[in-house]
Amino acid sequence: MVNPGIAGMGYIGRVHLEASRKVPGAQALAAATLDAEKSCKAFPGLQIYSSYPELLRDDRLDAVIICLPTDLHEAAMVEAAERGRHILCEKPMGLDAASAQRMLQAAHAHGRILMVAHVLRFWPQYARIKELIEAGEVGSVRSVATSRLSTFPHWGQWFRDPARSGGALLDLQVHDVDFAHWILGHPQSVYTVGTQSPTGSWDHVHTTLNYPQAHAILEASLLMPSSWPFTSSIYVLGTEGALEYTFRVGANVQERNQATHFFRLYKSDGTVSEPAVSPDDAYVAQLRYFTQCVAQRQPPRLCPPEETCQVMQVMTASRQSVESGRIIALGEMLGC
């Protein structure tokens, strides 16, 4: 049995709590939130603390799930490692590559398991895309195009502050940069253009990642009108076929259980099929995997923090590119 505590009970913290109730061997015993009184009423039976240090002093906990604003990730993760807790940290890992590197070093120094919650690696359709690529179903990948379009999340005003969230460039785009990294590896260069919100946040961005034999074009936005349904899509073009997946929700992503999914494999021989996918909820699959890693004291090879640290190098280069108007060459990224 692995007993995690949850730091932050906003939307994503509640998602992780719900997932923990569906994972045998994982029992969330406690949470920390600024609105302790409200959470006590909403989650009877869950120990609620009004501060993060109080949560970490609960000796029943083996791990902590960090669901705090991004600017708090590093300090919260380092403190958890120092207190002997394993860590599942919500994406993005931190605000920049330097922060991510310090987090990785802290986990190694204290011998703790660290995994960043890049949920697309557990999302049934995205995981299936990875499997189909590795099985050679589309041949050699030549092009990847993604989009992730949303209104501003209504559950946290901190998203509008670039010093706290990094804007759509970081908070939203990191999903697809991580997935591109998973299927294509290290890009050679990054070029980003975008539109800023009045707060100075880069909240609608287009990024091009170049690889030796392929490229990826990514779009991310938090500037869509309030009537826009949350939509994410990916197209993968290979030498022998193509893959297409679109996920759309009537409102924002919190209503993902009501989403429509369109998933197709197009082969060069003219056949079209809908690939079978796991019925698992992505967040349940993600927490189950993290729990297994903690219980077995095994590093999270499906989502290694060293790789996430490399993703953060790409994110930092994306910000440098959009702010300078230049293509940023990355060279070989050998880790943080």
NORBEL-V388335 format. One record per helix or strand. SS is the DSSP state (H for helix, E for strand). FROM is the first residue (numbers start at 1). LEN is the number of residues. If there is no record, write none. Layout:
BEGIN
((SS,FROM,LEN) (SS,FROM,LEN))
END
This chain:
BEGIN
((E,2,1) (E,4,4) (H,11,10) (E,26,1) (E,30,3) (H,36,7) (E,47,3) (H,52,5) (E,63,4) (H,70,13) (E,86,5) (H,97,13) (E,114,4) (H,119,3) (H,124,11) (E,141,9) (H,157,4) (H,162,4) (H,167,5) (H,173,12) (E,189,8) (E,202,9) (E,215,7) (E,231,8) (E,241,8) (H,253,6) (E,260,8) (E,272,2) (H,282,15) (H,301,3) (E,304,1) (H,305,20) (E,328,2))
END
